[in-house]
Amino acid sequence: MELRQLQYALQISIDKNFSRAAEKLHIAQPSLSQQLSKLEKEIGLLLFQRTTNSVEVTYAGALFVEKAQTILDMIEQLKREMEDISQMRKGRLVVGSLPITGAHVLPLVLPVFQANYPEIEIVLMEETSAHLEQMTANGQIDISLLSIPLQDESLTYEPIIEEEILLAVPQHHRLAIKASAPQQTIDILELRDEPFIALKKGQGFRQIALELCAESGFKPNIVFESSNIETVQSLVAAGMGIAFVPHMVSRGGWSEHAPAYLSLTTKPTRTLVIAYRKGRYLSKAVGAFMKTFHDVIKN
């Protein structure tokens, strides 16, 4: 059994498609199929059930993939420790990020980090909150930029940014006039009969928005959902509903494509964190990245 075969089986289990897995592994599909057949013959078990249209993991395959992930992660951590001994002359850091949040924060942090540590390769993974948590927990990602609360109990975190949550309304909305009065705030209870636009399930900020309404004693009437907070704001601007929006991603200025933003009476906030798996070895590269993040954001 070879390490590359473990990697192949893991990638097939993720993609459930030989063509996509082969493309990501940078090998020909026939070679991938041949290596998997060789592995299955060696262990005497079928790891994947193949049909014309799908690839399904068998019971034995699920156990194999779980152990393979653990083995590959241990090898990767060993590499990181050896890299640290070599004084960070080279290395690789996989960073997970929410797409829109990362677009506002990472351009400030990454240039500073790479200027200080030019030999460390940064690999950026942009996914939903749920996928980032899963990938961080199983070792595919070293650290992830997420908002709390986290759902996966195997993760821990360090807070980095706390920001206000605003209410976005169409510019012609009855509440929009309050946006021009800095001292005016909105009680969330006033919104119980309003149509809401929310992020789809799997996005951490969706849960924050639902909890804000629940704390005021109602369930929001969600009329549209999107996987992108920019789309949410565009739908609000178009008059399709209202939404909660993190201050960081709110659109500045007034235009036909921007909602009006108002503060809420309770001044709710969200906290962005750098999350990583409990007990996982944190390399010097990870420590340097986290310190750079804190230093840049603080300034």
N, C-alpha and C positions, 0 to 999 in steps of 0.2 A: 504494500500500500504506500502510495506516494503523497506528499503534501499537496501537489498540484491536483490530485484526484479529489482530495477533500475540498479544495477551492472550487473545483468544477461542480461537485455535487451541491455545494452550498449555493452557487450561482444559479443552478438549474432550479433549486427549490424556491429561490426568490422570484425568478422570472416565470417559472412554469412554462417555459418555451425554449426549445433548443436553439433556435435561430438567434433570439435576443441574447441568450446566455453566451453563445459562441461569440457574438459580436462584442459583448462587454469584456470577454476574456481574451479577445484578439486572437482567436484560433478559428480554424475552419469547422463548420458544423459536423462533417463526417468524422473529424478527429475527436471532437467532443463526444460524439455518440460512441466511438470506438473505445475511448478511455473509460467511459461510464460502464460499458459492457464488460470491459476487462476487470473493473473494480467489482462489479456485481458477481462475476464469475469467481473472483478470488474469495469473496466473503460468503458466497453461496446463497445470496438473498437478492430479491428484486427491490431496489430502492425507489424506483419510479414506475408508475403504471402509464404506459404510452398508448394513446389512441390517435386517430387521425387528426382530431381537433384540439387535444389537450394533453397535458402532462400532469399527473397527480402523484403526490408523495404518498408512498405506502406507510404502513405502521412502522416497519423496520427502517424505512427511509427517514421518517421524522426523528427517530432516535439517533440515527447515524448523523443527520444534519446537526442536531443539537450538540452532540459530542464533538463533531468536526468544528463547529463554531467555537467551542471552548478551547480546543487544541490550537486553532489558528490564532485566537485571541491571546493565548499564553505565549505563543511564539512571537507575536507582534509586541507584546509587553517586554519580552526578553530583549528584542531588538532595541526598544526604547531605552532600557536600562544600559545597554552597551553603548548606545549613542550618547547617553549622559556621561558615561565614563570618558568618552572621547571629547568632552567639553563642548558639546553642541556644535561641532564643526559641520555637521550635516544632520538631517532628520526630516521627518514627515509628520504633519499635524492635520488631522481631519476634523474640520469644524462644521457643525450643523447650525442652520439658521432658518428662521421663518423668513420667507422671501422679502416681504415689504419692510419688516422691521430691520432685517439685515441690510437692506438697501439704504437705510438712513444712518445706520451706525457703523457698519464694517468699512465703508470708504474712509472713515476717520481713523480707524484703528489699523487696518491692514498695511497701509503705506508706512506707518511708523514702525510696525513690527518687522516688516521685511527690510527696512533700512537698517535696523539694528541686528537682524539675524538673517542675512541674505541667503545663507545656505540651507535654511529650513523651508521645505516645500509646504505650502498651505493648500489643502484640498477642501473646497467649499461644497457642502451638501445642503440644498434647499428643499425642504419638505414641509408637510403639515406637522403640527405639534405632536399628534399621535405617532406618526412615523419617526419623527426625530427622537422621541422618548424611547421607542422600541429599538432603534438603531444604536442609540447611546447605551442602552441597557445591555445589548448583546455584543458590544465592543466594536461595531462597525464604524462608530463615530467616537472620537476622543472626548470632545466637549460640545455642548449645544447651547445656543442662545434661545432661551425659552421664557415664558411668563408663568408665574406660579398662580394657582396651585398645580403641582405636577401630579399626574395620575399613577405613574410607575413608582412603587415604593422602594425599588432597588436603586433609585437615583437620589443624589444629594446635590446641593447647589450653593453658590455664593451670589448674593444680591449685587447688582451693578447699577441699576437705574430704577428710580421710582418716578412715575409720571402721572399727571392727572388724566382722568377719563372725561371726555367732553360729550355733549349731545349734539349731533348733527341734524339739522332740519332744513327743508327746502327754503329758499330765500323768501318765498311768498307765504310761508307758513304763519299761522297766528302767533307763534312764539318767536318768530325771527326778529321782531322789533326789539326784543330784549337783548339781542346780540350786540347792539350798539351802546348798551348801558352796562359798563363794566361791573357795577355792583349788583346787577340783577342775576338771580339764579333760578333754577327750575327744580321743583320738587319732583322726584321720580314718580310719585303717585299720580301726578297730573297726566302721566303718559299712558295710563292703563288702557285707554280706549284708542290709542294711536296704532296705525299699522307700522310694524317694525321690519327693517331689513337687517339680516344677520349673516354672519359667516356660517359655513356649513359645518356639520359635525366633524370632529377631528381637529378643529382649530381651537387652540387654548383660549383665545379671547372670546369665543362664542360662549363658553361656560361662564366667564366673568360677567358678560352681559346678562345672561339668564339669571345669575345669582343676584345681580343688582335689582332686577325686577322682583325676584322672589322675596328679597329682604323687605320690599315695600308691599308685599302681599298680593301680587298678581303674576300671571303668566303672560308674557308678551304675545301679541297677535302677529306672528311672523308671516309676512306676505311674499317675501322674496328671500332667497339665500344665494350666497356666492362664496367661492373659495378665495376671493381676492378682496382685500379691504378697499382698494382703489375702485373696484366695481361697485362695492357697497356705497361709497361716497358719490359716485356718479349717479346711481339710482336715487339716492336722496336728493341730489341736486336737480334731478329730473322730476321731482315731485311724487315719487313712488312710495315714500314712507320716511321714517326717521331711523336713526341708528346711534349707538354708542361708538365712539371712536377714540383711540389713544391719541393724546396730544401730539406725539411725535410724528404721526402720519397724517394729521389734519392738514388740509390744503390752505395755504396762506392767501390772503386777499379775497376780494369779492369778484366773481365773474359768473357767467351763466353756467359754468361747469363746476362751481364750488358751492357747497352748502353754507348755511350760516351755523356758527358754532356757539354753544352756550355752556356755561358752567352749571353743574348740578349742586344743589344745596348741601348735600352730604360730602362734596369734594372727594369722590371716590378716586382711587389710584390703582394702577397696575404696577407690579414689580417685575422687571426683567432680570433674569439670572443667567449665570453660566452653570449649566448642569453637567454632571458626570456620574458614572456608576460608583456606588459605595464600594470601598475596598480596592478599587482599581488603581494600579500604579500610575501616578501622575508624573510624567516625564518633566525634565527641566524645560523642555520646549513648551509644554502646557503651562507650567508655572510662569514662564516668561511672557506667554501670550496673555494670561490672566492679569499679570501685573501691568502690561502695556495697556490693556483695556481699561483698567481702573485709572491709570495715570492720564490717559487721553480724555476719558469721560469727565474726570474731575476738573480738568482744565477747560 
